[in-house]
Amino acid sequence: ASPDAAHFLRLASPSVAALDDHDTRPPSSDPAHVAGRTVTYLKAGRYRLEVQSIRTKDGFKGLSAIAELKVVSAERTQPTSEPSRIGMVASYVENLSDAKKNGGGRFKAFVMALVGADEEQLSLEQLAKFTGEKQAGTFLLIDCEVFPKILPEKDGKPGKVIEGYRWSTVSPTDDELTAIEAKRAEAKLPALAVALA
């Protein structure tokens, strides 16, 4: 994200105090202990996920976007690893401050897939609706394939293996949309039409 985008998102979003500074592109999906809290990342697999919240956190490594995602369904894609279990909540974290690492672009791709929008349809103001008090993405469904991705060799050392993410839009059925709105009302969040307006 550009400095302007990072600044805008920082102002538009409440912070997540429980998540302290940590590597936003984890080398594995093992749980990490951050500020006394276990943060878990998705393991390789194919998932249907329900967004629990999307926030930003300004920390030591800059501004990070943090999506908490509940596993609704999971399918194995790698012969040697089990996917994350159904019902667990995993964190998807991207550093928005380091333009060279393109975390802002990956986070925007996540939000675009969440709502089925094209890049030109998603302005900074609209992006902030997902990280701010209205939590426009909360309880929406998104499909994701998590796969092992090998980074290029650096300084003569082999590249780290990180998780790559492929996001896909879910068009909710009428029943799913009714359930999403009911969960939003119970959580005292505005209706989707209001949150996205």
Beta strands, then each sheet from edge to edge (+ up, - down):
strand 1: 32-34
strand 2: 37-39
strand 3: 45-59
strand 4: 62-75
strand 5: 89-95
strand 6: 141-150
strand 7: 161-169
sheet 1: 1+ 2-
sheet 2: 5+ 4- 3+ 6- 7+
end
